[in-house]
């Protein structure tokens, strides 16, 4: 009998530790507020970046697992609330629960439950304070937003267009502060501590891989050549695997956060970008 044979993904509004600080396609900082909370439904204008729920949010997952120590211990938030990193990844105390050499492409849009395609593994019985995920640093996005009764649609490059040109676009994350292009002072790591709701600490670093998608992940120290992303998260309550544990479910949330709306400075919007998703692990 296969234990840990069913690992599912859900788009859920009620779970999560935010894995990605800001996957954005603009040099504007994103504020962690939904557009509805900031401006209401169908606002007459907007003046800040904000989050909405996309209709499509595709990620390619190569590996997920659990750790007894933090694989991104070299990345932290200092006393000035800045993210500092030693550009290191250590998986010596981690064990995979899912692997796919080609990556399992999943769409977190639509609140559908999906099963990851790949190999599943039962971790040893024990307590795991940390979890990790390895994904492609490319995200497939699609969505709409309404301002002053005018609906704007995503185009193939993320700019707002009319309905007839509505399409999905891909966004490569190269810089946590600037999205798909490198800024003068690029941020190759992100981290955030959540103290309300489901609490915990998330970290992520941009990376390159040698030896295939399941090979050695090396955190990038320069911007522009990243191919993958390595994320770790430490929930307030560790994941416990007992002899009675039969499987593990991973819940991802993009509700009110998976897509960013950028203002144009004149009350309208300049474009769409990616936003964070929130994963959590639960055993059954």
N, C-alpha and C positions, 0 to 999 in steps of 0.2 A: 504494500500500500504506500502510495506517495504522500508523505506529509509535506506541507507547504507547497501543495500543487495548485492552489488557487490564490493568485495575487491579483486583486482587482483595483481599478482606478475609478474614482468618482469625482465629479465636480460638486463640491459641497460648500455651503456657506458657513458651516458651523465648526469646521476643523481647521487646524493649521498652525505651522510655524513658517513664517515667510522665508522662502529659500533665496529669492533674488531681491536684492535691495532695490534696484531700479533697472529694468531693461528698457532703455529709452532711446529714441532716435533723434534727440535734440540736445543742445547743451543747456537746456533749462532743467533745473532741479524739479523733481516731482514731489509734491506734497502728499502725504499719506491720507488723503481724504477722497471720498467718492464725489463725483460731479453732482449727484443728487443732493448730498449733504451740504456741499458748498453753495450750490446755485439753484437747487430745486429742479423739478421736472420741466423741460422745455424752457430754459431761461432765455431772457431777452439778450443777454450777453454773458461772457465769461472773462475773467482777468487773471486766472491762475491755472496751472496744470492740475489735472484731476483724473481719477480713475473711473472707468466704466467696466461693465461685463462684456467681453467680446462674444460673438457668435461662434468663432473658430479660434482655437488656441492649441496648436500642434507642437508637441515636443517629441524628441527621439531619445528614449531611455536605453542606456547600455547596461547599467548595473545599479542595484540598490542593496543596502546591507545595514548591519548593525555593528557597533564598536563599543569596546569597554573603555577606551580613551578617545580623546578628541583628535580626529585626523587632521584638523586644521588648527592645532594648538598654537601655531606660529602667527595666526591672524587674530586680532583682538581690537577692542575699542578702548582708546586711551582716556585719560582724565579730561581731555578737551573734546570728547565725543567724536574723535576722528578715528577712522579705521586704519590700523597699522598692520603690516604683514611682513613676514620673513620669506614669503613666496615659497612655502614648503607644504608638502602633503605627506602624511605618514599613515599608511594603511596597515601597519604591523599588528595592530590589535583590533582589526576589523574582519568581519566574515560576511561574504555575500549571501543574500537571500534570493537574488534574481540576477541573471546575466543573459545578454544577447549580443553576439559579436557584430551583428548588422544593425542592432538597435530596434527597439519596438516603438513604432510611430503611433502615438495616441493623440486623439483630439479631446481636450478637456472641456470643450464647449458642449452645451446642450444637456448637461446633467445626466449623461449616459454612463452606465457602468461598463467598463471595458476590461478585458483580460490581457495582461501583458503576454506577448508571444516570445518565448525563450525558455531558459532552464531555471527551475526553482530549486532552492536548497533550504534544508532545515538547519538553522544555526544551533550550536550547542546550548543546552539548558543553562540559563543564567540571567543576569540583570545587565541591561545595556543602556547606559546613560546617553549614548550618542547614536545617531543614524547618519547614513550618507547616501548620496545619489550622484551618478555620473550621466550626463546628458550632452547632446550636441548643443553648441552655442548658437544654433539657428532656430528661430521660432516662426511658425506659420500663423498669421493673424488675419482676422476679418471682423468688421463690426460697423456700427452706425452710431451717429450722435445727432441730436436735434437741438438747434439754437433758433429761437424766435420763429418757431413753426417751420423752419427749413431743415430738412434731414440731409446730413452729409454722410457719404459712404466712403469706405476705404477703397483706394486704387491699388494697382500693383506695385506702387512705391511708397504707400502710406499717406499720400496726400489726399485731401478731401475732394470728392468728385460727386457727380450726379448719379442717380440710380443705374442708369444705363452702362456706366463704367465700373460698377461695383465688382470688386474682385479681392481675392486673398493676396497678401504680400508676405514675403519672408524678411525677417530682420536678424542680422548677425550681431551678437553682443561682443564688442571689442573693448569697451571702456565703461565701467559702471557709472561714470559721471557724464558720459557723452554718447552712450549707445553704440551705434554702428561705426562711428569714426573716432579716431584718437584725438583727444584734447592735448593742450600743451602740458598739462599735468595729469596724465591718465590715471585712473583708479582701476587696478587689476584685481581688487578684492572688495567684497562688501560684507557688512555685518550689521546686525540689529538685534536689540534685546526687546522682547515683548513682555510687558508687565500687566496687561489687562487681557481679558478673554482667556484664550488658551495661551499660556505663558511659556516662554522658552527663549533660546538664543539661536539665531541662524547665522551662518557664514557661507561664503561662496568665493571661489577663486577661478579665474580664467586659466586654461591649461592647454598644453599640447600632449600628445600621446605617442609613444613609441611602441612598436610591436602589436599594432592593431588596436581596435576600440576597447579591448579588454586588457591592454598592455599597461605599461608604466605611465602614470599620469604625472606630469611635471608642471608645477605652477609657473605661469609666465612672469618674467621680470621686465619684459618690454612689450609695448602695445603694437597690435596690428597683425599678429600671426596666430592668434588663438583659434583652436578648432573645437574645443570641448569646454565643459564647465563642471567643476567638482564642488558639490555642496555638502555641508554638514549641518546638523541641527541637534540641539540639546534640549529636549522637552523638560519641563519642570518635574514631571513624573517619568522615570525611566521605563523602557520597554522590558517586560519580564517574560521570558520564555520558560515554561515549565514542562514537565513530562506529559502533561495533559494538553498542551498547546498543539492544535492541529493545523493552524495556518495563520496567515497575516494579511491584513487588508490595509491598503494604502489609500488614503483619501486626499485628493487635491482640490483646493478651492481657487477659483478664478472670479468668484462672484464679487462684484464691486471693486476689482483690482487688476484684472488681467490685461487691461488695455488703458493706455494713457491718452488723454486729450490735451493738446498743446494750444495755448491761446496765440492769437496773431498780434496782440497789442492794441487792437482796435475794437475789441468786444467779440470778435469772431474766433475761429480756430484756424491754426496753420497746418495741422496734421495729426495723424494717429501714430502711436508708438506702442511698444510692448509694455506690460506691467508685470508685477510679481505673481507667482502662484504660491500656494501654501500647502505643503504636504504634511501628513501625520501618519503614524503607524499604529495599528491596533491589532492585537492577537485575538484569536478565537479558538 
